[in-house]
Amino acid sequence: MADEKRQERRIPIDSVVLPFIGSRAEDYQPFQYLLQDVSLGGVRIAVPQWAVSREHLRKGERIHFHIPFRLGSSVLESGYVAWEEWDTPQNAQIVGAFLDQAAPVHYPVFITLFSSRFAIDLAGFKSPSSIFCQVLKDSLFLKQGVLIYLKHLTAYFSRSGEFKKGEYDFLREALLDDVKNQVQANAARLERWRSEYLAQDLPSEDAIPELDMEELREAMEPELYLDLFRSALGVGNAKMYLLAIKELEKRLFYNYNTMVMLFIQTLRIH
């Protein structure tokens, strides 16, 4: 196993104490992880047993970190698991991943590797507050987009000949309506936080609103799980709507990670 691991000099990351959200490429399943080190070749993460959202990652799987890593001239965010092992003292699965896929860059917030240090980089922007406000607003729009696709999905199932009436009624009441109610509740939370933020008189442009990061994670994580709709993935346009929702959720993971980085950056400033 040792010769499969990265040979670049490792830079310990001891300032990032909040977990980020990643996801498996194959099934969009989210998991929480802690960054442990980073190099030009990839990253090492810990998936702690105490995490609310956790998955066992396997060698060869592609995973998305939903963070833009600026490494030299490249900006990467996705890669495949090169090795994994269980660490008993940390009570966590330790995973080494090679980064090989370019990252979308939605905000000027990166994790940057310099010659001798790791840093959260605001790319010259001096106002974490304004970025945070924009991310919160965009997240609300993304949740509203999920609701739109859910409406299309509900309408599609109602006119699809794949389900008998009793089967569709159960699907709508037990699954679709429940998911829709959860999305609406989380969108309402994001709207409330944004309104409260706009009403706040923050002491400086460095400051960001005081939010419970666990509550924020709950509001940003998925309400819809593909396993519950597995039989529908082969049903005409149902697959298209389901996967469109999962793509929006990936943006929400990215947004959440951006807010975590801004929160950490603000702690370091003060």
C-alpha positions in Angstrom: 0.0 0.0 0.0 2.8 2.4 0.8 4.2 2.6 -2.7 0.7 3.4 -4.0 0.5 6.6 -1.9 1.5 10.0 -3.1 5.2 10.7 -2.9 5.0 14.6 -2.8 5.8 16.4 0.4 2.7 16.4 2.6 1.4 19.6 4.2 -0.5 19.0 7.4 -3.9 20.8 7.6 -4.7 21.4 11.2 -6.8 24.6 10.9 -9.7 23.0 9.1 -11.8 21.6 11.9 -15.2 21.5 10.3 -16.2 18.7 7.9 -16.9 19.4 4.2 -19.4 17.5 2.1 -18.2 15.2 -0.7 -20.1 12.8 -2.9 -19.6 9.6 -4.8 -19.8 10.1 -8.6 -21.6 6.8 -9.2 -24.7 7.3 -7.1 -24.4 10.9 -5.9 -24.3 9.7 -2.3 -23.0 12.5 0.0 -20.5 12.0 2.9 -18.8 14.3 5.3 -15.0 14.5 5.4 -12.1 16.3 7.1 -9.2 17.4 5.0 -5.9 16.1 6.4 -3.3 17.0 3.8 -2.9 18.2 0.2 -0.2 18.0 -2.4 0.1 18.6 -6.1 -0.9 15.0 -6.6 -4.0 14.8 -4.5 -5.5 14.9 -1.1 -5.9 12.8 2.0 -9.2 12.9 3.9 -10.7 11.3 7.0 -14.3 10.1 7.0 -15.0 10.0 10.8 -17.3 7.6 12.4 -19.0 10.5 14.2 -20.1 12.2 11.0 -23.8 12.3 10.5 -23.4 11.6 6.8 -20.8 8.9 6.2 -20.0 6.3 3.5 -17.4 3.6 3.2 -15.3 4.7 0.2 -13.6 2.0 -1.9 -10.4 2.0 -4.0 -11.1 3.0 -7.6 -14.2 4.9 -6.9 -14.5 8.5 -8.2 -15.4 11.0 -5.6 -16.2 14.7 -5.9 -14.8 17.0 -3.1 -16.9 20.0 -4.2 -14.0 22.3 -3.4 -11.9 24.1 -6.0 -8.3 23.1 -5.2 -5.9 25.5 -6.9 -2.7 23.5 -7.4 -0.1 25.3 -9.5 -1.8 26.3 -12.7 -4.7 23.8 -12.3 -8.0 24.0 -10.4 -9.2 20.5 -9.6 -12.1 19.1 -7.5 -12.6 15.4 -8.4 -10.5 12.3 -8.4 -10.4 8.6 -7.7 -9.7 6.7 -4.5 -6.1 5.5 -4.7 -6.0 3.8 -1.2 -8.0 3.6 1.9 -7.5 2.2 5.4 -9.1 2.3 8.9 -7.4 4.4 11.5 -8.4 3.2 15.0 -7.1 6.1 17.0 -9.0 8.6 14.8 -12.0 6.3 14.6 -12.1 7.2 10.9 -11.6 5.8 7.4 -8.5 7.5 5.9 -8.6 7.9 2.1 -6.0 9.0 -0.3 -7.3 10.3 -3.7 -5.6 11.5 -6.8 -7.1 14.7 -8.3 -7.6 14.6 -12.1 -10.8 16.5 -13.0 -11.2 20.2 -13.3 -13.3 22.1 -10.9 -16.2 24.5 -11.7 -15.4 27.9 -10.1 -18.5 29.6 -9.0 -17.0 31.9 -6.3 -13.6 33.4 -5.7 -12.9 31.0 -2.8 -10.2 28.3 -3.3 -8.0 26.0 -1.3 -4.6 26.9 -2.6 -1.3 25.1 -2.1 1.7 27.4 -2.0 5.3 26.2 -1.9 5.3 25.7 1.8 1.8 26.2 3.1 -1.9 25.5 2.7 -4.4 28.3 2.7 -8.0 29.3 2.0 -7.7 31.9 -0.7 -10.3 34.6 -1.4 -8.6 35.4 -4.7 -8.1 39.1 -3.8 -11.6 39.7 -2.5 -11.5 41.4 0.9 -15.2 40.8 1.8 -16.1 37.4 3.0 -19.5 38.9 4.0 -20.5 39.8 0.5 -19.5 36.4 -0.9 -21.4 34.7 1.9 -24.5 36.7 1.1 -24.3 35.7 -2.6 -23.8 32.0 -1.8 -26.8 32.0 0.5 -28.9 33.7 -2.2 -27.8 31.2 -4.8 -28.5 28.3 -2.5 -32.1 29.5 -2.1 -32.5 29.6 -5.9 -31.0 26.1 -6.2 -33.6 24.7 -3.7 -36.3 26.4 -5.7 -34.9 24.7 -8.8 -35.2 21.3 -7.0 -38.9 22.1 -6.3 -39.5 22.9 -10.0 -38.0 19.5 -11.0 -40.1 17.8 -8.3 -43.2 19.3 -9.8 -42.2 18.0 -13.3 -41.5 14.6 -11.7 -44.9 14.4 -10.0 -46.7 15.4 -13.2 -44.8 12.8 -15.1 -45.6 10.0 -12.7 -49.3 11.0 -12.7 -49.6 10.5 -16.4 -47.2 7.6 -16.8 -48.7 4.3 -17.7 -46.0 2.5 -15.7 -47.9 2.7 -12.4 -51.4 1.6 -11.4 -53.5 4.3 -9.6 -52.9 2.8 -6.2 -49.2 2.5 -6.8 -49.0 6.1 -7.9 -51.0 7.4 -4.9 -48.6 5.6 -2.6 -45.6 7.0 -4.5 -46.9 10.5 -4.3 -48.0 10.5 -0.7 -45.2 8.4 0.8 -42.3 9.8 -1.2 -42.9 12.7 -3.5 -45.0 14.8 -1.1 -42.7 14.1 1.8 -39.6 15.1 -0.3 -41.4 18.3 -1.5 -42.3 19.3 2.0 -38.7 18.8 3.2 -37.4 20.9 0.3 -39.9 23.7 1.0 -38.9 23.7 4.7 -35.2 23.9 3.8 -35.8 26.7 1.3 -37.8 28.6 3.9 -34.8 28.2 6.3 -32.4 29.6 3.7 -34.8 32.5 3.0 -35.1 33.3 6.7 -31.4 33.2 7.2 -30.8 35.5 4.2 -33.5 38.0 5.5 -31.9 38.0 8.9 -28.5 38.5 7.4 -29.6 41.4 5.3 -31.1 43.0 8.5 -27.9 42.6 10.5 -25.4 45.4 11.1 -22.2 43.4 10.9 -19.2 45.0 12.5 -17.0 44.7 9.4 -16.8 43.3 5.9 -14.8 40.4 7.3 -17.7 39.3 9.5 -20.2 36.7 8.3 -23.6 36.1 10.0 -23.7 33.8 13.0 -25.3 30.5 11.7 -25.3 27.1 13.3 -23.2 25.1 10.8 -25.0 21.9 11.6 -28.4 23.5 10.8 -26.9 24.9 7.6 -25.6 21.4 6.6 -29.1 19.9 7.3 -30.7 22.5 5.1 -28.2 22.0 2.2 -28.1 18.2 2.1 -30.4 16.2 -0.2 -34.0 15.5 0.6 -34.3 12.9 -2.3 -32.3 9.7 -2.3 -32.0 7.7 -5.5 -32.3 4.4 -3.8 -36.0 5.2 -3.1 -36.6 5.8 -6.8 -34.3 3.1 -8.2 -37.2 1.4 -10.0 -38.1 4.7 -11.7 -34.6 5.3 -13.2 -35.6 3.3 -16.2 -39.0 5.0 -16.7 -38.8 7.5 -19.5 -38.2 11.1 -18.4 -38.2 10.2 -14.7 -34.5 9.5 -14.9 -33.9 12.9 -16.5 -35.7 14.8 -13.7 -34.1 12.7 -11.0 -30.6 13.3 -12.3 -31.3 17.0 -12.8 -32.2 17.2 -9.1 -29.0 15.4 -8.1 -26.9 17.9 -10.3 -28.5 20.8 -8.4 -27.6 19.1 -5.1 -24.0 18.9 -6.2 -24.0 22.7 -6.5 -25.5 22.9 -3.0 -22.6 20.8 -1.7 -20.2 23.2 -3.3 -22.0 26.2 -1.8 -22.0 24.6 1.6 -18.3 24.0 1.4 -17.7 27.6 0.3 -19.6 28.8 3.4 -17.5 26.5 5.6 -14.3 28.0 4.1 -15.6 31.5 4.6 -16.4 30.6 8.2 -12.9 29.2 8.8 -11.3 32.2 7.0 -13.2 34.6 9.3 -12.0 32.7 12.4 -8.5 33.0 11.2 -8.8 36.7 10.4 -10.0 37.4 14.0 
